[in-house]
Amino acid sequence: MTEIENAERGYTITRVFDAPRELVWQCWTDPAHFAVWFGGHNGRMEDMVVEPRAGGRWSGTMVLPDGHTIPWIGEFLEVEEPSRLALAFSDQAILGTEYDTFTVTLTELAGKTELVLRQSGGHLTDEQYGEAEHGTGTFLDVLAEHLTTLVAEDLGEVTISRIYDAPREVVFAAFMDPAQLSQFWGPIGVHTPVEGIVIEPRAGGRFETTMVADDGSGEFIMKAVFTEVVPPERYGWTELDGTMTTTSTLHDLGDGRTEVVIHQTNVPAIYRTPEAQAGFKTSLDKFADYLSRR
């Protein structure tokens, strides 16, 4: 077997987690979260160091139930937040010439996340790789449990308002028209092709969008059902991959301007961070710019 062929030996695991990609990424790159699941139910990680950047350190000590410890050490080879990371690692305390690599790819699936994990390097026997695959699978089982807990326990509410220089009927119509919605839907850095939009403006009707990253790095699919549509005063929907609801109320200010108040409930913590909220507000900026050009 050649050196290249040997390096390709390993295993691949694919899992789908019922959690947003940003939260799964956080569980891989935040030492507090990583220590919860890496090691499964039969081990715990202590003294974690996680520096999620190319060349950054990754290390920790796994403590087993009998008190024995396993020193882990590694180095990040690639970090492309929040979609991909590659990590060289070893359980020999020193990252020498013989190490394996975890390559993790995360893909957004309508609020869920597909994880594809590849361990390769060729430094284990086939039997050892089989054992490693089983062990990693148990780690990912615990990761799934941890994600479920995070999603269930940390839901909140968000309210944002914005005043637009446009009549209420114009603002309402722009949202309900796929051709217009495609001009502004989504934060800066993504666009939403009209062919990826479904709007059935009635209670129980579908509301679906597919945002595409401008750099081609991925798609972000949202599928929801309208809970109410009251022209031109109010509309709301519930996303199908969870219980998050969004209700927009349009107030006529009487001078050709409209105040839109957006209220969201059951919002996961990852979407309530200052960074996430700042990104969301750029979508409102795009809407304001679109209305100003009409």
C-alpha positions in Angstrom: 0.0 0.0 0.0 1.4 3.4 -1.0 1.8 6.3 1.5 -1.1 8.2 -0.1 -3.4 5.1 -0.1 -2.6 4.5 3.5 -3.4 8.1 4.4 -6.9 7.7 2.9 -7.8 4.8 5.2 -10.2 5.6 7.9 -14.0 6.0 8.2 -16.8 8.5 7.6 -19.9 9.1 9.7 -22.9 11.2 8.6 -25.4 12.5 11.1 -28.3 15.0 11.0 -28.9 17.1 14.2 -32.1 18.9 15.0 -30.3 22.1 15.7 -29.1 25.1 13.7 -25.6 24.9 12.1 -24.3 27.8 14.2 -25.1 25.9 17.4 -23.5 22.7 16.2 -20.4 24.7 15.2 -20.3 26.2 18.6 -20.3 22.8 20.2 -17.2 21.9 18.2 -15.3 25.2 18.8 -16.3 26.3 22.3 -14.3 24.3 24.9 -17.2 24.4 27.4 -19.5 22.7 25.0 -16.9 20.4 23.5 -16.0 19.0 26.9 -19.6 18.0 27.5 -19.9 15.5 24.6 -16.3 14.4 23.5 -15.7 11.2 25.5 -19.3 10.1 25.4 -21.1 9.0 28.6 -18.0 7.1 29.9 -15.5 9.9 29.9 -15.1 13.6 30.6 -12.8 16.2 29.2 -10.7 18.5 31.4 -8.3 21.3 30.8 -9.7 21.9 27.3 -7.9 24.3 25.0 -9.7 25.1 21.7 -8.3 27.8 19.4 -10.5 27.6 16.3 -8.2 29.1 13.6 -5.7 27.6 11.2 -2.6 26.6 13.3 -4.6 27.0 16.6 -4.2 24.6 19.4 -6.6 21.8 20.5 -5.9 19.8 23.6 -7.5 18.3 26.7 -7.3 15.4 29.1 -10.0 12.6 28.9 -10.7 11.2 32.4 -12.1 7.6 32.3 -14.4 6.1 35.0 -11.6 4.1 36.5 -9.5 7.3 36.9 -7.1 6.6 34.0 -6.5 9.6 31.7 -5.8 10.0 28.0 -3.9 13.1 26.9 -5.2 14.5 23.6 -3.3 17.1 21.6 -4.0 18.6 18.2 -3.8 21.5 15.8 -6.5 23.0 13.6 -5.5 22.7 9.9 -8.6 24.4 8.4 -11.3 26.6 9.9 -14.2 27.9 7.7 -16.9 29.1 10.1 -19.5 27.7 10.3 -19.2 25.1 7.6 -15.9 23.2 7.8 -13.0 22.4 10.0 -10.0 20.0 9.9 -8.1 18.9 13.0 -4.9 16.9 13.3 -5.0 15.0 16.6 -3.3 12.4 18.6 -3.8 10.7 22.0 0.0 10.3 22.5 0.6 13.7 24.3 2.8 14.8 21.5 1.7 15.7 18.0 4.5 14.0 16.1 4.6 12.6 12.6 1.9 10.0 13.2 -1.4 11.6 13.7 -5.0 11.3 12.3 -7.3 14.0 11.0 -10.9 14.8 11.7 -12.5 16.7 8.8 -15.9 18.0 9.8 -18.4 19.4 7.2 -21.6 21.1 8.4 -24.5 21.7 6.0 -27.7 23.7 6.8 -30.8 21.6 6.2 -33.9 23.8 6.9 -32.9 24.6 10.5 -31.3 21.2 11.0 -27.7 20.4 10.4 -26.0 17.6 8.5 -22.6 16.6 9.9 -20.2 14.6 7.8 -17.1 13.5 9.9 -14.1 11.9 8.3 -11.3 10.4 10.3 -8.3 9.5 8.2 -4.6 9.1 8.4 -3.9 5.4 8.0 -2.1 5.0 11.4 -4.5 2.5 12.7 -5.4 -1.1 11.7 -8.7 -1.8 10.1 -9.9 -3.3 13.3 -8.8 -0.2 15.2 -10.6 2.1 12.8 -13.7 0.1 13.3 -13.4 0.6 17.1 -12.7 4.3 16.6 -15.8 4.6 14.4 -17.9 3.0 17.1 -16.4 5.3 19.7 -16.9 8.4 17.7 -20.4 7.4 17.1 -21.1 7.2 20.8 -19.6 10.7 21.2 -21.9 12.0 18.5 -24.9 10.4 20.3 -24.0 12.5 23.3 -23.6 15.6 21.1 -27.1 15.0 19.8 -28.4 14.9 23.4 -26.5 18.0 24.3 -27.9 19.9 21.3 -31.4 18.8 22.2 -31.0 20.2 25.7 -29.5 23.5 24.4 -32.4 24.0 21.9 -35.1 23.1 24.4 -33.8 25.0 27.4 -32.7 28.2 25.9 -35.6 29.7 23.9 -36.5 33.4 24.1 -38.2 36.3 22.4 -37.1 39.0 20.1 -38.8 42.3 19.2 -37.5 44.6 16.5 -39.2 47.7 15.0 -38.3 49.7 11.9 -39.9 52.8 10.2 -40.1 52.8 6.4 -40.7 55.7 4.1 -43.5 54.0 2.3 -47.3 53.5 2.8 -48.5 50.5 4.7 -50.2 48.9 1.6 -46.9 49.2 -0.3 -44.9 47.6 2.5 -47.4 44.8 2.9 -47.6 44.1 -0.8 -43.8 43.9 -1.2 -43.6 41.1 1.4 -46.4 39.1 -0.2 -45.0 39.3 -3.8 -42.2 36.7 -4.5 -40.7 38.9 -7.2 -40.4 41.8 -4.8 -39.4 39.7 -1.8 -36.5 38.3 -3.8 -35.0 41.8 -4.0 -34.4 42.1 -0.3 -35.0 38.9 1.7 -32.1 37.8 3.9 -29.1 39.6 5.5 -26.2 41.1 3.6 -24.1 38.3 2.2 -27.0 36.2 0.8 -29.5 36.5 -2.0 -32.8 34.8 -2.5 -33.7 33.7 -6.1 -37.4 34.2 -6.9 -37.7 30.5 -7.9 -36.9 29.5 -4.3 -39.8 31.5 -2.9 -43.3 30.1 -2.2 -45.9 32.4 -0.7 -49.5 31.3 -0.2 -50.9 34.4 1.7 -53.6 32.8 3.8 -53.7 31.1 7.2 -52.3 27.6 6.7 -50.6 28.6 3.4 -47.0 27.9 2.7 -44.1 30.4 3.2 -40.8 29.0 1.9 -37.5 30.7 1.0 -34.1 29.5 -0.1 -31.3 32.0 0.6 -28.0 31.4 -1.3 -24.7 32.6 0.0 -23.1 35.2 -2.3 -19.8 33.4 -2.1 -21.3 30.1 -3.1 -20.7 28.4 0.3 -24.2 27.1 0.8 -27.9 27.5 0.9 -30.3 28.3 3.8 -33.8 26.9 3.4 -36.7 28.1 5.5 -40.1 26.3 5.4 -43.0 27.7 7.3 -46.8 27.9 7.5 -48.7 31.2 7.7 -50.6 31.5 11.0 -52.4 34.7 9.9 -52.5 37.1 7.0 -54.5 40.3 7.6 -53.9 42.8 4.8 -52.5 45.3 5.2 -52.1 45.1 9.0 -50.4 41.9 10.0 -48.9 38.6 9.0 -47.2 35.8 10.9 -45.8 32.3 10.4 -44.4 29.3 12.3 -41.4 27.5 11.0 -41.8 23.8 10.3 -38.5 22.6 11.8 -39.4 23.8 15.3 -41.7 26.1 17.1 -40.2 29.6 16.3 -42.9 32.0 15.3 -42.6 35.4 13.6 -45.4 38.0 13.6 -45.1 41.4 11.8 -47.5 44.2 12.6 -47.7 47.2 10.3 -48.7 50.6 11.8 -49.8 53.4 9.5 -48.1 56.5 10.8 -50.4 58.8 8.7 -47.7 60.6 6.8 -46.8 58.0 4.1 -44.6 56.1 6.5 -45.1 52.7 8.1 -43.7 51.3 11.3 -43.2 47.5 11.2 -42.9 45.7 14.6 -41.5 42.2 14.3 -42.1 39.9 17.3 -40.5 36.4 17.4 -41.0 33.7 20.0 -39.2 30.4 20.8 -36.0 31.9 19.4 -32.9 29.7 20.0 -30.1 31.4 21.9 -27.8 31.3 18.8 -30.2 33.6 17.0 -30.4 36.1 19.9 -26.7 36.9 20.1 -25.7 40.5 19.2 -23.9 39.2 16.1 -27.0 37.3 14.9 -29.3 40.3 15.6 -26.9 42.6 13.8 -27.1 40.3 10.7 -30.9 40.2 10.9 -31.1 44.0 11.0 -29.1 44.2 7.7 -32.0 42.5 6.0 -34.2 45.3 7.3 -31.7 47.8 5.8 -32.0 46.0 2.5 -35.8 46.3 2.6 -35.5 50.0 3.3 -33.2 50.5 0.4 -35.5 48.6 -1.9 -38.5 50.7 -0.9 -36.6 53.9 -1.4 -35.8 52.9 -5.0 -39.5 52.1 -5.9 
